[in-house]
Amino acid sequence: MGSGLKKKKKGFLHELVHNRVLFLMLLPTLLFFLVNSYFPMVGVYYAFTQFDFNSGLFDSPFVGLKNFEFLWKSGTLVKLTLNTIGYNLAFILLGNILAIVCAILLSELRVKWFKKLTQSIMFLPYFVSFVILSVIVYNMFNYDNGFLNTLLAQFGAGPVDVYNKPVIWIFLIIMFYLWKNLGYSMVIYLASITGISDEYYEAAKIDGAHIFQRIWYITVPMLKSTFVVLLLFSLGSIMKGQFDLFYQLIGNNGVLYNTTDILDTYVFRSLKVTFDIGMATAAGLYQSLFGFILIMTVNYIIRKINDDYALF
């Protein structure tokens, strides 16, 4: 057993010397992850302290799991988890379904200039920054002179205070997310459709299959692997909300927090407004551990069903 270990060490050293140029090229990437991903993990200790700016990291009072206990007993953790997972599930399911439908419809277009124009128009919102999106949304729903209330006034109806109605924002956030990201997801599925051999469709035509049968029995099954891979990647970050989207659209409007507050915005607000670093770190640590357990569980289930679709 000892000789086997020596051989492995010798083999690694030999590999290191033999491919020293490749390892040297890999060094900046390793340093990047060490500095930005692994060294900051020391800060996890904040989650178990009542942080005091005067005492610093290691001299702040150690409180154990009290930060997690407070988040749980106050109901904050449950609300944030449900909001984060709920929104992300809507983003993932609706986003992928609509992307598949749009990609299939676009692939069936035969007028090339119209096809390219449509694809470009749908892809354009992806490049719109969230800051610009927040300006657009504010000008649409502003109570005093927004587009919606101006339009309602033209028809003799009273104004609607959208920024004071939490339930409406559930649908608005999902709608604007889909509007912004649908084109990007659609391009991925469209590329997969382009890679499907025309021989399948020609054979189906010869057998008398109409367009809907060709889509259902050829195109949709061929997109299954792409859908599963994208689903797994999305589930890996299901506990990480679209912070830019939520923060730019909602900002510090406390009226909407019950339906729009997610883990990312709570952590940011805890650091910026209340300066409660211990509570923010506890929420962030919970977010990371929950997401890790979730992706490992989902990947395990998929590997049991079909090993080809699993990420690892």
C-alpha positions, 0 to 999 in steps of 0.5 A: 500500500505504501509503495502504491502511494509513492508511485502516485506521488511520483506520478503526479510530480512527473506529470507536474514537471512534464506538463509544467507549461500547462500547470503554469497556465492553470495557475491564474485560475487557481489563484482566482478561485482561492482568492475569491471563493475559498479564502473568503470562506473564513467569513463563515464564522460571522454567522455564529457571532454577534458581530461588533465592529470594535472587536472585529471578526475573532473577538466578537461575542460567539453566540452559536446558532442563535442567529439561525434560531432567530431567523427560524422563530421569526418566520423570516427564514421560511418566508425568504425560502418560499419566496426564493424557491417559488420565484425560481421555479416559476422562472425555470419552468415557465422560462424553459417551456416558453423558450422551447415553444418559441424556438420550435415556432421560430425554427418552422419559419421559412422566410429567412429575413423575418426569422432573423428579425424576430430572433433579434427582437426577442434577443434584444431585451437580454442586453437591457440592463436592470437599471434601465428596466427599473426606469421603464417599470417606474415610468409605466406604473408611477402613481402620479404620471405613469403610463398605466394611470395616464391611460386609465385617466383617458378612459375615465377610470381612477389611478391604481397604486401598483407600488402599494399592491404586493400581490401584483408584483408576483406576476410583474416580476415573473413577467419582466424576467421572462421578457428579459431572458426568453430570447437568450434561452430560446437561442440555446434551444434553437441551436439544439433544433438546428443540430437535429438531422433533416433525415428524421423530418424527411422520413416522417414526411414520407410516412405522412406525419403532419407538422404537429406530429413531427414536432411532438415525436421528433423535435420535442424528444430531441430537446430532452437532453438540453432541457435536463442539462439546463434544468440541472444548472438552474436548480444549482442556483435555485436558492440564489435569486435574481438580485439585480431584478428584485432590487432594481424593481422593488428597491427599499419599498417595505410594503412589497417585502412579504411577496418580493423579499428573497434571500439575496435582497435580505442579506444585502439589506442586512448589511447595508441598512441594519449592519447586522453582519452576523444575521446576514452571514447566517442567511447566506450560509443557509442559502449556500448549504440548502442549495448544495444539498438540493443540487446533490439530491436532484443530481442523484435522482436523475443519475438513478433514472438516466445516468447520461443526463446527470452532471456528475 
